[in-house]
Amino acid sequence: MIYYSLDAQNLSASFSKHPLFSNVNFSIKSTEILKIIGANGSGKTTLLRIIAGLSLPLDGKLQWRSEGHLLSPSIESTFVSVNPPLKNNFRVFEQLHFWQLLRGKLPSRSPSNLIKEFEKILDHFGLQDLWDTPICYLSAGQRQSLNLCQLFLKETPLWILDEPFAHLDARQADRLSQVMALHLSKQGVIIIAFPHDLLPLEGQLLHLEDFKPMQSIQEDNRW
């Protein structure tokens, strides 16, 4: 088994010169979940993008390791954002193929085998019967489930999820919980952001409010 660990030291960030958070520290390893809790505008998505290697912090550093070796989170992670732009004129399998090409993964299989591969991915979220359906006909929950299918287009140990339960009904949420449990059982690591901690998920809690810079607190108190 390959084990992974992620350590954050004194991460700080701002948006349009407005401080969001400072001195964020955490440590997480294989089979664990980190839950980042914060109100809208608190910097949850910014922190996730920093962890994924898509943005740089103002200060601090991240160390993503495997068996003592430093790795790149941008290569070893899958970041699924909330409400991504889906192409409404695409059918479901075409959207998967589009994402696959964006990741630089050229299909080596025949079209029929590629469809079977996509159907297997869609089955994780109960979408296998909708593989040929235009995206414009999907419900909000089905669109979010399709969004989450990106997790299986590239095998990575670190999953970074921005409000993944948004728009999901009870059955869809249960499917996602099962998918997450399966990933953890394979020594995966999951970082997940919520506006509030209402879901029964085991894991570390990181409240961004606890890392709000003093300047932001003083500005809030003026109102």
Secondary structure, 3 states (H helix, E strand, C coil): CCCEEEEEEEEEEEECCEEEEEEEEEEEECCCEEEEECCCCCCHHHHHHHHCCCCCCCEEEEEEEECCEEECHHHHEEEECCCCCCCCCCEHHHHHHHHHHHCCCCCCCCHHHHHHHHHHHHHCCCCHHHCCCEHHHCCHHHHHHHHHHHHHCCCCCEEEEECCCCCCCHHHHHHHHHHHHHHHHCCCEEEEEECCCCCCCCCEEEEHHHHCCHHHHHHHHCC
